[in-house]
Each structure stands twice: as structure tokens, then as C-alpha cells.
């Protein structure tokens, strides 16, 4: 595994920040992003902080900004094209009943639903779209997304830093 990561481990910090930001943002901004390894990305960044390659506060800032940017793009996709998303292949796989239940949950619980959704792999890609489609106000969604991104990135970076991620 070390040989696969070596180019990233030896890369200059700005390049590492950029690559990690793109992975984190793409997870929620793009529907196929559901398969991207964002947890591994955050743990790796935490390990690189421990190693001294990255600094904690810039890493946290990059992670939060990237997560927030991806969420906001997905929110506006849901807001603008919610009905089309329901009819898409992904929407059909989810099913009408589950989509209705997800929208009702987000509409009822608002910010806490957005925060919880960020912490659940797979769900985090869909929650911003559902929030937009459900008509959750931009202000409430932004607040939930910001809190969730700070919590999620902070915990995962810290875990990577404390455990040394995959370090022998």
C-alpha cells in the first residue's frame, strides 16, 4: 500500500491539498462521487499532518471548504432539478416511497438531518439533493452543511492524525 501512496506522500503540500479537495468536493457534487474514498482521503490528510507534510488548520480549512462546496452544488442541483432527479436512474433505484420519506425527514428535521446525513457514507451524496428538492431554505441548509463539514472533517482528520492511518 505504501508504494501506491508514495507519490502523494512525497508531493508538495499545495498539490496534496488540491487533490484532496477535489476528491472531497466531487463526492457530493457528482452523483457518481458516491464511490470516492473520502474517508480514506481525510485519514490520509490527518496522517500527513502527523508526519509534518501538511498543517492542521489549512488541512481542516481545505476539507471544510471542499465539503461545503460539494454540498452547495448538490443542493442547487436538487433545488433546480429535483423532479428530474426523481425520474433519473438513481431516483428510480431509490424509489418513490423512499424519496418521499427522505424529503419529509429533511423537511421535518432540517439542520439536524443535514448534519447526520454528512456523517453517513453514501447518504452524504444524496442528502444535499434531497434537501434542495424538499425546499429546505438555503440558509438552513448552509448552516447544517457548515456544521456538518466542520464536525466530519475535524473528527476524521484527528483520527488520521492520532492513529497514524496506515502507518506501520
Backbone as JSON Lines, residues from 0, in Angstrom:
{"i":0,"aa":"X","n":[0.82,-1.19,0.0],"ca":[0.0,0.0,0.0],"c":[0.86,1.25,0.0]}
{"i":1,"aa":"X","n":[1.98,1.21,0.72],"ca":[2.87,2.36,0.79],"c":[3.35,2.79,-0.57]}
{"i":2,"aa":"X","n":[3.65,1.84,-1.47],"ca":[4.16,2.19,-2.79],"c":[3.09,2.9,-3.62]}
{"i":3,"aa":"X","n":[1.82,2.56,-3.42],"ca":[0.74,3.24,-4.13],"c":[0.59,4.69,-3.67]}
{"i":4,"aa":"X","n":[0.84,4.93,-2.42],"ca":[0.67,6.27,-1.85],"c":[1.93,7.12,-1.94]}
{"i":5,"aa":"X","n":[3.05,6.52,-2.27],"ca":[4.33,7.23,-2.23],"c":[4.32,8.54,-3.02]}
{"i":6,"aa":"X","n":[3.77,8.56,-4.25],"ca":[3.76,9.84,-4.97],"c":[3.01,10.94,-4.21]}
{"i":7,"aa":"X","n":[1.92,10.57,-3.56],"ca":[1.16,11.56,-2.8],"c":[1.9,11.95,-1.53]}
{"i":8,"aa":"X","n":[2.56,10.98,-0.89],"ca":[3.31,11.26,0.32],"c":[4.49,12.19,0.05]}
{"i":9,"aa":"X","n":[5.05,12.11,-1.14],"ca":[6.21,12.93,-1.49],"c":[5.85,14.2,-2.24]}
{"i":10,"aa":"X","n":[4.57,14.4,-2.55],"ca":[4.14,15.56,-3.32],"c":[4.2,16.82,-2.45]}
{"i":11,"aa":"X","n":[4.36,17.98,-3.09],"ca":[4.33,19.24,-2.33],"c":[2.95,19.46,-1.71]}
{"i":12,"aa":"X","n":[2.93,20.08,-0.55],"ca":[1.69,20.28,0.2],"c":[0.58,20.93,-0.62]}
{"i":13,"aa":"X","n":[0.82,21.99,-1.41],"ca":[-0.29,22.59,-2.17],"c":[-0.96,21.6,-3.13]}
{"i":14,"aa":"X","n":[-0.17,20.72,-3.73],"ca":[-0.74,19.72,-4.63],"c":[-1.59,18.71,-3.86]}
{"i":15,"aa":"X","n":[-1.12,18.32,-2.69],"ca":[-1.88,17.38,-1.85],"c":[-3.2,18.01,-1.43]}
{"i":16,"aa":"X","n":[-3.16,19.28,-1.0],"ca":[-4.4,19.97,-0.63],"c":[-5.37,20.0,-1.8]}
{"i":17,"aa":"X","n":[-4.87,20.3,-2.99],"ca":[-5.72,20.4,-4.18],"c":[-6.35,19.06,-4.53]}
{"i":18,"aa":"X","n":[-5.55,18.01,-4.57],"ca":[-6.07,16.68,-4.92],"c":[-7.12,16.23,-3.91]}
{"i":19,"aa":"X","n":[-6.82,16.4,-2.64],"ca":[-7.77,16.0,-1.59],"c":[-9.05,16.82,-1.66]}
{"i":20,"aa":"X","n":[-8.93,18.12,-1.91],"ca":[-10.11,18.97,-2.02],"c":[-11.0,18.52,-3.17]}
{"i":21,"aa":"X","n":[-10.4,18.18,-4.29],"ca":[-11.19,17.73,-5.44],"c":[-11.93,16.43,-5.15]}
{"i":22,"aa":"X","n":[-11.28,15.51,-4.47],"ca":[-11.92,14.24,-4.12],"c":[-13.1,14.5,-3.17]}
{"i":23,"aa":"X","n":[-12.87,15.31,-2.16],"ca":[-13.91,15.59,-1.16],"c":[-15.09,16.32,-1.8]}
{"i":24,"aa":"X","n":[-14.8,17.32,-2.62],"ca":[-15.87,18.07,-3.26],"c":[-16.66,17.2,-4.24]}
{"i":25,"aa":"X","n":[-15.96,16.38,-5.01],"ca":[-16.62,15.55,-6.02],"c":[-17.55,14.52,-5.41]}
{"i":26,"aa":"X","n":[-17.27,14.11,-4.17],"ca":[-18.13,13.08,-3.56],"c":[-19.58,13.53,-3.52]}
{"i":27,"aa":"X","n":[-19.84,14.75,-3.14],"ca":[-21.24,15.19,-3.07],"c":[-21.66,15.99,-4.3]}
{"i":28,"aa":"X","n":[-20.73,16.65,-4.97],"ca":[-21.08,17.46,-6.13],"c":[-21.5,16.59,-7.31]}
{"i":29,"aa":"X","n":[-20.95,15.38,-7.42],"ca":[-21.25,14.48,-8.53],"c":[-21.93,13.22,-7.99]}
{"i":30,"aa":"X","n":[-23.02,12.83,-8.59],"ca":[-23.7,11.61,-8.12],"c":[-22.79,10.38,-8.15]}
{"i":31,"aa":"X","n":[-21.98,10.18,-9.19],"ca":[-21.07,9.03,-9.15],"c":[-20.0,9.15,-8.07]}
{"i":32,"aa":"X","n":[-19.89,10.32,-7.47],"ca":[-18.91,10.54,-6.41],"c":[-19.14,9.7,-5.19]}
{"i":33,"aa":"X","n":[-20.28,9.04,-5.14],"ca":[-20.62,8.18,-4.0],"c":[-19.55,7.11,-3.77]}
{"i":34,"aa":"X","n":[-18.79,6.76,-4.81],"ca":[-17.78,5.71,-4.68],"c":[-16.39,6.26,-4.36]}
{"i":35,"aa":"X","n":[-16.25,7.56,-4.24],"ca":[-14.94,8.14,-3.96],"c":[-14.53,7.89,-2.5]}
{"i":36,"aa":"X","n":[-13.25,7.68,-2.27],"ca":[-12.76,7.34,-0.93],"c":[-12.49,8.57,-0.04]}
{"i":37,"aa":"X","n":[-13.55,9.28,0.32],"ca":[-13.33,10.49,1.1],"c":[-12.87,10.2,2.52]}
{"i":38,"aa":"X","n":[-13.36,9.14,3.12],"ca":[-12.89,8.8,4.46],"c":[-11.39,8.53,4.43]}
{"i":39,"aa":"X","n":[-10.95,7.74,3.46],"ca":[-9.52,7.46,3.32],"c":[-8.73,8.74,3.04]}
{"i":40,"aa":"X","n":[-9.33,9.63,2.27],"ca":[-8.67,10.9,1.96],"c":[-8.45,11.72,3.22]}
{"i":41,"aa":"X","n":[-9.48,11.82,4.05],"ca":[-9.35,12.58,5.3],"c":[-8.37,11.93,6.27]}
{"i":42,"aa":"X","n":[-8.43,10.62,6.36],"ca":[-7.49,9.91,7.24],"c":[-6.05,10.1,6.75]}
{"i":43,"aa":"X","n":[-5.87,10.05,5.44],"ca":[-4.54,10.28,4.87],"c":[-4.06,11.69,5.17]}
{"i":44,"aa":"X","n":[-4.94,12.65,5.03],"ca":[-4.54,14.03,5.35],"c":[-4.16,14.16,6.82]}
{"i":45,"aa":"X","n":[-4.91,13.51,7.7],"ca":[-4.55,13.52,9.11],"c":[-3.19,12.9,9.35]}
{"i":46,"aa":"X","n":[-2.91,11.8,8.66],"ca":[-1.6,11.16,8.75],"c":[-0.51,12.11,8.26]}
{"i":47,"aa":"X","n":[-0.79,12.82,7.17],"ca":[0.2,13.76,6.63],"c":[0.41,14.95,7.56]}
{"i":48,"aa":"X","n":[-0.61,15.3,8.33],"ca":[-0.44,16.33,9.37],"c":[0.49,15.79,10.45]}
{"i":49,"aa":"X","n":[0.25,14.56,10.88],"ca":[1.1,13.94,11.89],"c":[2.54,13.87,11.42]}
{"i":50,"aa":"X","n":[2.71,13.58,10.16],"ca":[4.04,13.42,9.56],"c":[4.73,14.76,9.33]}
{"i":51,"aa":"X","n":[3.97,15.85,9.32],"ca":[4.54,17.17,9.1],"c":[4.48,17.65,7.66]}
{"i":52,"aa":"X","n":[3.9,16.85,6.77],"ca":[3.78,17.24,5.37],"c":[2.72,18.33,5.21]}
{"i":53,"aa":"X","n":[1.63,18.21,5.96],"ca":[0.55,19.2,5.94],"c":[0.42,19.83,7.32]}
{"i":54,"aa":"X","n":[-0.25,20.97,7.36],"ca":[-0.53,21.65,8.62],"c":[-2.01,21.46,8.96]}
{"i":55,"aa":"X","n":[-2.33,21.32,10.24],"ca":[-3.7,21.01,10.66],"c":[-4.71,22.05,10.21]}
{"i":56,"aa":"X","n":[-4.48,23.32,10.5],"ca":[-5.51,24.32,10.21],"c":[-5.75,24.5,8.72]}
{"i":57,"aa":"X","n":[-4.72,24.55,7.89],"ca":[-5.01,24.59,6.45],"c":[-5.71,23.32,5.96]}
{"i":58,"aa":"X","n":[-5.33,22.17,6.49],"ca":[-5.98,20.91,6.08],"c":[-7.46,20.93,6.46]}
{"i":59,"aa":"X","n":[-7.75,21.37,7.67],"ca":[-9.14,21.46,8.11],"c":[-9.93,22.45,7.26]}
{"i":60,"aa":"X","n":[-9.32,23.59,6.97],"ca":[-9.97,24.6,6.15],"c":[-10.27,24.07,4.75]}
{"i":61,"aa":"X","n":[-9.29,23.4,4.15],"ca":[-9.48,22.83,2.81],"c":[-10.6,21.8,2.82]}
{"i":62,"aa":"X","n":[-10.59,20.91,3.81],"ca":[-11.62,19.86,3.89],"c":[-13.01,20.45,4.07]}
{"i":63,"aa":"X","n":[-13.15,21.4,4.97],"ca":[-14.46,22.02,5.21],"c":[-14.93,22.77,3.97]}
{"i":64,"aa":"X","n":[-14.05,23.54,3.37],"ca":[-14.43,24.31,2.18],"c":[-14.82,23.38,1.02]}
{"i":65,"aa":"X","n":[-14.08,22.31,0.83],"ca":[-14.39,21.37,-0.26],"c":[-15.71,20.65,-0.01]}
{"i":66,"aa":"X","n":[-15.93,20.21,1.23],"ca":[-17.19,19.53,1.56],"c":[-18.37,20.5,1.38]}
{"i":67,"aa":"X","n":[-18.19,21.72,1.83],"ca":[-19.24,22.73,1.71],"c":[-19.53,23.04,0.25]}
{"i":68,"aa":"X","n":[-18.49,23.19,-0.56],"ca":[-18.68,23.48,-1.99],"c":[-19.43,22.34,-2.68]}
{"i":69,"aa":"X","n":[-19.05,21.11,-2.39],"ca":[-19.75,19.96,-2.99],"c":[-21.19,19.9,-2.55]}
{"i":70,"aa":"X","n":[-21.43,20.14,-1.26],"ca":[-22.81,20.13,-0.75],"c":[-23.66,21.21,-1.4]}
{"i":71,"aa":"X","n":[-23.09,22.4,-1.55],"ca":[-23.87,23.51,-2.1],"c":[-24.2,23.27,-3.58]}
{"i":72,"aa":"X","n":[-23.27,22.72,-4.34],"ca":[-23.56,22.37,-5.73],"c":[-24.67,21.33,-5.81]}
{"i":73,"aa":"X","n":[-24.59,20.32,-4.94],"ca":[-25.62,19.28,-4.93],"c":[-26.97,19.83,-4.46]}
{"i":74,"aa":"X","n":[-26.96,20.74,-3.49],"ca":[-28.2,21.36,-3.01],"c":[-28.9,22.08,-4.16]}
{"i":75,"aa":"X","n":[-28.14,22.88,-4.92],"ca":[-28.75,23.62,-6.01],"c":[-29.19,22.71,-7.13]}
{"i":76,"aa":"X","n":[-28.51,21.59,-7.31],"ca":[-28.97,20.6,-8.28],"c":[-30.34,20.07,-7.86]}
{"i":77,"aa":"X","n":[-30.48,19.74,-6.58],"ca":[-31.77,19.27,-6.07],"c":[-32.84,20.34,-6.14]}
{"i":78,"aa":"X","n":[-32.46,21.56,-5.84],"ca":[-33.41,22.67,-5.84],"c":[-33.95,22.94,-7.26]}
{"i":79,"aa":"X","n":[-33.02,22.89,-8.23],"ca":[-33.4,23.22,-9.61],"c":[-33.98,22.05,-10.39]}
{"i":80,"aa":"X","n":[-33.47,20.85,-10.1],"ca":[-33.87,19.69,-10.91],"c":[-34.4,18.53,-10.07]}
{"i":81,"aa":"X","n":[-34.99,18.81,-8.92],"ca":[-35.5,17.76,-8.05],"c":[-36.39,16.74,-8.74]}
{"i":82,"aa":"X","n":[-37.43,17.17,-9.45],"ca":[-38.29,16.19,-10.13],"c":[-37.55,15.36,-11.17]}
{"i":83,"aa":"X","n":[-36.61,15.96,-11.88],"ca":[-35.82,15.21,-12.86],"c":[-34.93,14.18,-12.16]}
{"i":84,"aa":"X","n":[-34.42,14.54,-10.97],"ca":[-33.6,13.6,-10.21],"c":[-34.42,12.38,-9.8]}
{"i":85,"aa":"X","n":[-35.66,12.62,-9.42],"ca":[-36.54,11.51,-9.04],"c":[-36.76,10.54,-10.18]}
{"i":86,"aa":"X","n":[-36.82,11.08,-11.4],"ca":[-37.05,10.24,-12.58],"c":[-35.77,9.65,-13.15]}
{"i":87,"aa":"X","n":[-34.62,10.1,-12.65],"ca":[-33.34,9.58,-13.16],"c":[-33.15,8.14,-12.71]}
{"i":88,"aa":"X","n":[-32.12,7.5,-13.23],"ca":[-31.84,6.11,-12.84],"c":[-31.61,6.0,-11.33]}
{"i":89,"aa":"X","n":[-30.87,6.96,-10.78],"ca":[-30.61,6.93,-9.33],"c":[-31.91,7.1,-8.57]}
{"i":90,"aa":"X","n":[-32.73,8.07,-8.99],"ca":[-34.01,8.29,-8.33],"c":[-34.92,7.08,-8.39]}
{"i":91,"aa":"X","n":[-34.92,6.4,-9.53],"ca":[-35.75,5.21,-9.68],"c":[-35.24,4.06,-8.82]}
{"i":92,"aa":"X","n":[-33.93,3.98,-8.67],"ca":[-33.36,2.93,-7.81],"c":[-33.73,3.17,-6.34]}
{"i":93,"aa":"X","n":[-33.78,4.44,-5.97],"ca":[-34.16,4.78,-4.59],"c":[-35.64,4.46,-4.39]}
{"i":94,"aa":"X","n":[-36.45,4.8,-5.37],"ca":[-37.88,4.53,-5.29],"c":[-38.65,5.73,-4.78]}
{"i":95,"aa":"X","n":[-39.87,5.84,-5.25],"ca":[-40.72,6.98,-4.91],"c":[-40.99,7.07,-3.41]}
{"i":96,"aa":"X","n":[-41.29,5.93,-2.78],"ca":[-41.62,5.94,-1.35],"c":[-40.42,6.39,-0.5]}
{"i":97,"aa":"X","n":[-39.25,5.87,-0.82],"ca":[-38.05,6.26,-0.06],"c":[-37.69,7.71,-0.31]}
{"i":98,"aa":"X","n":[-37.86,8.16,-1.54],"ca":[-37.56,9.56,-1.85],"c":[-38.51,10.47,-1.07]}
{"i":99,"aa":"X","n":[-39.8,10.13,-1.05],"ca":[-40.78,10.91,-0.28],"c":[-40.42,10.93,1.2]}
{"i":100,"aa":"X","n":[-40.05,9.78,1.73],"ca":[-39.69,9.69,3.15],"c":[-38.45,10.53,3.44]}
{"i":101,"aa":"X","n":[-37.45,10.49,2.55],"ca":[-36.24,11.28,2.74],"c":[-36.55,12.77,2.72]}
{"i":102,"aa":"X","n":[-37.38,13.19,1.77],"ca":[-37.75,14.61,1.71],"c":[-38.52,15.03,2.95]}
{"i":103,"aa":"X","n":[-39.44,14.19,3.41],"ca":[-40.22,14.51,4.61],"c":[-39.31,14.6,5.84]}
{"i":104,"aa":"X","n":[-38.34,13.71,5.93],"ca":[-37.41,13.73,7.06],"c":[-36.57,15.0,7.06]}
{"i":105,"aa":"X","n":[-36.04,15.37,5.89],"ca":[-35.23,16.59,5.79],"c":[-36.08,17.81,6.07]}
{"i":106,"aa":"X","n":[-37.3,17.84,5.52],"ca":[-38.18,18.97,5.75],"c":[-38.56,19.09,7.23]}
{"i":107,"aa":"X","n":[-38.76,17.96,7.89],"ca":[-39.17,17.98,9.3],"c":[-38.02,18.34,10.23]}
{"i":108,"aa":"X","n":[-36.85,17.72,10.03],"ca":[-35.74,17.89,10.97],"c":[-34.71,18.93,10.53]}
{"i":109,"aa":"X","n":[-34.7,19.3,9.27],"ca":[-33.85,20.38,8.79],"c":[-32.37,20.2,9.06]}
{"i":110,"aa":"X","n":[-31.8,21.13,9.82],"ca":[-30.36,21.16,10.08],"c":[-29.85,19.85,10.69]}
{"i":111,"aa":"X","n":[-30.51,19.28,11.71],"ca":[-30.0,18.01,12.24],"c":[-29.97,16.88,11.19]}
{"i":112,"aa":"X","n":[-30.92,16.87,10.28],"ca":[-30.92,15.85,9.22],"c":[-29.74,16.04,8.28]}
{"i":113,"aa":"X","n":[-29.41,17.28,7.99],"ca":[-28.27,17.58,7.12],"c":[-26.97,17.18,7.82]}
{"i":114,"aa":"X","n":[-26.86,17.48,9.11],"ca":[-25.66,17.12,9.87],"c":[-25.5,15.6,9.93]}
{"i":115,"aa":"X","n":[-26.56,14.9,10.26],"ca":[-26.49,13.44,10.32],"c":[-26.18,12.84,8.96]}
{"i":116,"aa":"X","n":[-26.78,13.39,7.92],"ca":[-26.53,12.89,6.57],"c":[-25.07,12.99,6.16]}
{"i":117,"aa":"X","n":[-24.37,14.02,6.59],"ca":[-22.95,14.2,6.27],"c":[-22.12,13.08,6.91]}
{"i":118,"aa":"X","n":[-22.58,12.56,8.01],"ca":[-21.81,11.56,8.75],"c":[-22.07,10.13,8.28]}
{"i":119,"aa":"X","n":[-22.96,9.93,7.34],"ca":[-23.29,8.59,6.86],"c":[-22.82,8.42,5.42]}
{"i":120,"aa":"X","n":[-21.85,7.54,5.23],"ca":[-21.32,7.29,3.89],"c":[-22.44,6.86,2.95]}
{"i":121,"aa":"X","n":[-22.39,7.32,1.73],"ca":[-23.43,7.01,0.75],"c":[-24.59,7.97,0.85]}
{"i":122,"aa":"X","n":[-25.08,8.18,2.05],"ca":[-26.2,9.1,2.27],"c":[-25.73,10.53,2.05]}
{"i":123,"aa":"X","n":[-24.46,10.8,2.38],"ca":[-23.96,12.17,2.29],"c":[-23.99,12.7,0.87]}
{"i":124,"aa":"X","n":[-23.97,11.84,-0.14],"ca":[-24.05,12.27,-1.53],"c":[-25.47,12.67,-1.9]}
{"i":125,"aa":"X","n":[-26.46,12.06,-1.28],"ca":[-27.86,12.3,-1.64],"c":[-28.54,13.38,-0.81]}
{"i":126,"aa":"X","n":[-28.15,13.54,0.45],"ca":[-28.85,14.47,1.35],"c":[-28.92,15.9,0.81]}
{"i":127,"aa":"X","n":[-27.83,16.45,0.27],"ca":[-27.97,17.83,-0.24],"c":[-28.99,17.95,-1.37]}
{"i":128,"aa":"X","n":[-29.05,16.94,-2.23],"ca":[-30.02,16.97,-3.32],"c":[-31.45,16.85,-2.78]}
{"i":129,"aa":"X","n":[-31.63,15.98,-1.81],"ca":[-32.95,15.81,-1.2],"c":[-33.35,17.09,-0.48]}
{"i":130,"aa":"X","n":[-32.41,17.73,0.21],"ca":[-32.71,18.98,0.92],"c":[-33.14,20.07,-0.07]}
{"i":131,"aa":"X","n":[-32.45,20.16,-1.19],"ca":[-32.83,21.14,-2.2],"c":[-34.19,20.82,-2.8]}
{"i":132,"aa":"X","n":[-34.41,19.57,-3.1],"ca":[-35.68,19.13,-3.68],"c":[-36.84,19.31,-2.7]}
{"i":133,"aa":"X","n":[-36.56,19.1,-1.42],"ca":[-37.6,19.23,-0.39],"c":[-37.94,20.68,-0.07]}
{"i":134,"aa":"X","n":[-37.14,21.61,-0.6],"ca":[-37.41,23.02,-0.37],"c":[-36.85,23.56,0.93]}
{"i":135,"aa":"X","n":[-35.89,22.83,1.54],"ca":[-35.23,23.35,2.75],"c":[-34.57,24.67,2.38]}
{"i":136,"aa":"X","n":[-34.76,25.69,3.18],"ca":[-34.22,27.0,2.83],"c":[-32.7,26.95,2.71]}
{"i":137,"aa":"X","n":[-32.19,27.78,1.81],"ca":[-30.74,27.82,1.59],"c":[-30.01,28.15,2.88]}
{"i":138,"aa":"X","n":[-30.51,29.08,3.65],"ca":[-29.87,29.5,4.9],"c":[-29.76,28.33,5.88]}
{"i":139,"aa":"X","n":[-30.85,27.6,6.05],"ca":[-30.83,26.45,6.97],"c":[-29.92,25.35,6.44]}
{"i":140,"aa":"X","n":[-29.98,25.09,5.14],"ca":[-29.1,24.07,4.57],"c":[-27.64,24.46,4.74]}
{"i":141,"aa":"X","n":[-27.31,25.71,4.45],"ca":[-25.93,26.17,4.57],"c":[-25.44,26.01,6.01]}
{"i":142,"aa":"X","n":[-26.26,26.39,6.98],"ca":[-25.88,26.25,8.38],"c":[-25.63,24.79,8.73]}
{"i":143,"aa":"X","n":[-26.53,23.92,8.34],"ca":[-26.36,22.49,8.61],"c":[-25.14,21.92,7.92]}
{"i":144,"aa":"X","n":[-24.95,22.3,6.68],"ca":[-23.81,21.79,5.92],"c":[-22.49,22.28,6.51]}
{"i":145,"aa":"X","n":[-22.43,23.53,6.91],"ca":[-21.22,24.07,7.51],"c":[-20.89,23.35,8.83]}
{"i":146,"aa":"X","n":[-21.88,23.21,9.69],"ca":[-21.67,22.5,10.96],"c":[-21.24,21.05,10.72]}
{"i":147,"aa":"X","n":[-21.91,20.4,9.77],"ca":[-21.61,19.01,9.47],"c":[-20.21,18.85,8.9]}
{"i":148,"aa":"X","n":[-19.82,19.73,8.0],"ca":[-18.49,19.65,7.39],"c":[-17.4,19.87,8.43]}
{"i":149,"aa":"X","n":[-17.62,20.81,9.35],"ca":[-16.62,21.05,10.4],"c":[-16.5,19.85,11.33]}
{"i":150,"aa":"X","n":[-17.62,19.29,11.72],"ca":[-17.62,18.11,12.59],"c":[-16.96,16.92,11.89]}
{"i":151,"aa":"X","n":[-17.42,16.61,10.69],"ca":[-16.94,15.47,9.92],"c":[-15.45,15.57,9.63]}
{"i":152,"aa":"X","n":[-15.02,16.7,9.09],"ca":[-13.61,16.87,8.75],"c":[-12.75,16.88,10.01]}
{"i":153,"aa":"X","n":[-13.2,17.56,11.05],"ca":[-12.43,17.62,12.29],"c":[-12.2,16.25,12.9]}
{"i":154,"aa":"X","n":[-13.26,15.45,12.97],"ca":[-13.15,14.12,13.57],"c":[-12.25,13.22,12.73]}
{"i":155,"aa":"X","n":[-12.47,13.2,11.42],"ca":[-11.7,12.29,10.56],"c":[-10.23,12.7,10.46]}
{"i":156,"aa":"X","n":[-9.96,13.98,10.36],"ca":[-8.56,14.43,10.35],"c":[-7.86,14.07,11.66]}
{"i":157,"aa":"X","n":[-8.57,14.28,12.75],"ca":[-7.99,13.95,14.06],"c":[-7.73,12.46,14.18]}
{"i":158,"aa":"X","n":[-8.68,11.64,13.71],"ca":[-8.47,10.18,13.76],"c":[-7.25,9.78,12.93]}
{"i":159,"aa":"X","n":[-7.1,10.36,11.76],"ca":[-5.94,10.06,10.93],"c":[-4.65,10.5,11.58]}
{"i":160,"aa":"X","n":[-4.71,11.63,12.25],"ca":[-3.52,12.14,12.93],"c":[-3.17,11.3,14.16]}
{"i":161,"aa":"X","n":[-4.16,10.92,14.93],"ca":[-3.89,10.16,16.16],"c":[-3.5,8.71,15.91]}
{"i":162,"aa":"X","n":[-4.11,8.12,14.91],"ca":[-3.84,6.7,14.66],"c":[-2.69,6.47,13.69]}
{"i":163,"aa":"X","n":[-2.28,7.51,13.0],"ca":[-1.23,7.33,12.01],"c":[-1.74,6.65,10.76]}
{"i":164,"aa":"X","n":[-3.08,6.57,10.62],"ca":[-3.8,5.99,9.5],"c":[-3.25,4.62,9.18]}
{"i":165,"aa":"X","n":[-2.47,4.44,8.13],"ca":[-1.97,3.11,7.76],"c":[-0.48,2.99,8.07]}
{"i":166,"aa":"X","n":[0.01,3.88,8.9],"ca":[1.45,3.85,9.21],"c":[1.79,2.57,9.97]}
{"i":167,"aa":"X","n":[2.92,1.95,9.63],"ca":[3.3,0.71,10.33],"c":[3.66,0.96,11.78]}
